[in-house]
Amino acid sequence: MKPVTLVGIALIILGIIALAIQGVSYTTQKNVVDMGPLKIEAKEEKTIPLPPLVGGAAVVAGLVLVFLGRR
């Protein structure tokens, strides 16, 4: 297989995953109070949204690369 075809297949897979997940979540932890032995921490979950346009563009780009790799 040509490298262009492999990159195209990878883009298609990543695009489908991006369409299915719709975003990446992660948790941050910060100290609210830190006074000697007293420690209070807060956990906050944040999400980075992935617009469907990004996933769709990756799938289309992958299909184009697979098509060009077959020529």
BELQUI-V255676 format. One record per helix or strand of 2 or more residues. SS is the DSSP state (H for helix, E for strand). FROM is the first residue (numbers start at 1). LEN is the number of residues. Records with the same first field share a line. If there is no record, write none. Layout:
SS = FROM-LEN  FROM-LEN
//
This chain:
H = 3-19  52-19
E = 23-13  38-12
//
